[in-house]
Amino acid sequence: MTTLTVTEARANLYKLNDDTSVNHEPVIITGKRGNAVLLAEGNWNSITETLHLVSVSGMRDSILAGMQESIDGAATELDW
């Protein structure tokens, strides 16, 4: 994971934005008043979706159970 100072990030913001969007690697930006992490938008969306799903009561267990299910037992047509 890349770590840059705020000054370095500011000097290369456009390239940093492009690289982060393409490589999907987070970048730590360090500063005197605190640190931040730059993420590609798609990665951030995935994180927030995951947080939402695990916050729904019973969803985590349902997902884990589904991951254990054989593909052979899966439905081939939708009921709705």
Backbone torsions as a table, in degrees:
resi	resn	phi	psi	omega
1	MET	NA	134.9	-179.4
2	THR	-79.7	139.8	174.5
3	THR	-124.0	127.8	179.4
4	LEU	-130.5	154.6	171.4
5	THR	-79.3	164.3	177.2
6	VAL	-58.2	-40.4	-179.6
7	THR	-62.5	-44.1	178.5
8	GLU	-65.1	-42.2	179.9
9	ALA	-63.9	-43.5	-179.7
10	ARG	-62.3	-40.1	-178.7
11	ALA	-67.7	-24.1	-175.9
12	ASN	-124.7	30.0	-170.8
13	LEU	-58.4	-45.0	-178.0
14	TYR	-64.7	-44.7	178.4
15	LYS	-67.0	-40.2	179.3
16	LEU	-61.9	-42.8	177.1
17	ASN	-62.2	-47.4	179.0
18	ASP	-61.0	-48.4	-177.9
19	ASP	-62.1	-41.9	-179.2
20	THR	-65.8	-39.1	179.4
21	SER	-67.0	-35.8	-177.6
22	VAL	-82.6	-44.9	-173.6
23	ASN	-85.6	-18.2	-178.3
24	HIS	56.0	32.9	175.5
25	GLU	-105.3	125.6	178.2
26	PRO	-65.6	151.1	178.2
27	VAL	-122.8	126.1	176.0
28	ILE	-87.0	129.3	177.9
29	ILE	-114.6	117.3	-175.8
30	THR	-100.5	143.0	178.0
31	GLY	-144.5	168.7	-179.0
32	LYS	-66.3	-31.1	-176.5
33	ARG	-98.0	-0.5	179.4
34	GLY	150.2	171.7	-178.9
35	ASN	-113.1	160.6	177.8
36	ALA	-141.1	166.4	177.4
37	VAL	-125.7	129.7	175.7
38	LEU	-97.1	126.4	-179.8
39	LEU	-124.7	152.8	170.4
40	ALA	-67.5	146.6	-177.1
41	GLU	-57.1	-41.1	179.7
42	GLY	-61.3	-38.7	176.9
43	ASN	-65.9	-41.7	178.2
44	TRP	-63.1	-42.9	178.4
45	ASN	-61.0	-39.7	177.9
46	SER	-63.8	-42.2	179.5
47	ILE	-63.2	-47.4	-178.0
48	THR	-67.4	-34.9	176.7
49	GLU	-65.1	-42.8	178.8
50	THR	-62.6	-44.8	178.2
51	LEU	-60.4	-40.2	178.0
52	HIS	-64.4	-46.9	-177.1
53	LEU	-61.9	-42.3	-178.6
54	VAL	-75.8	-12.1	176.8
55	SER	-83.7	-15.6	178.8
56	VAL	-79.2	126.2	-177.6
57	SER	-55.1	125.0	176.9
58	GLY	83.2	-11.6	-176.3
59	MET	-66.5	-41.4	-179.2
60	ARG	-59.4	-47.0	179.9
61	ASP	-63.9	-38.5	178.8
62	SER	-64.1	-42.6	178.8
63	ILE	-64.9	-45.7	179.2
64	LEU	-61.8	-40.2	178.2
65	ALA	-65.0	-41.5	178.7
66	GLY	-63.6	-33.6	179.0
67	MET	-68.7	-24.5	179.6
68	GLN	-86.0	-13.6	-176.6
69	GLU	-74.9	138.8	177.8
70	SER	-70.6	143.1	178.1
71	ILE	-65.6	-25.7	179.3
72	ASP	-65.2	-27.0	-179.3
73	GLY	-90.4	2.3	-176.7
74	ALA	-77.2	150.9	178.5
75	ALA	-69.5	146.7	177.4
76	THR	-100.3	-14.0	177.8
77	GLU	-132.9	150.8	178.4
78	LEU	-84.9	144.6	179.1
79	ASP	-83.0	-12.5	-175.7
80	TRP	-111.7	NA	NA
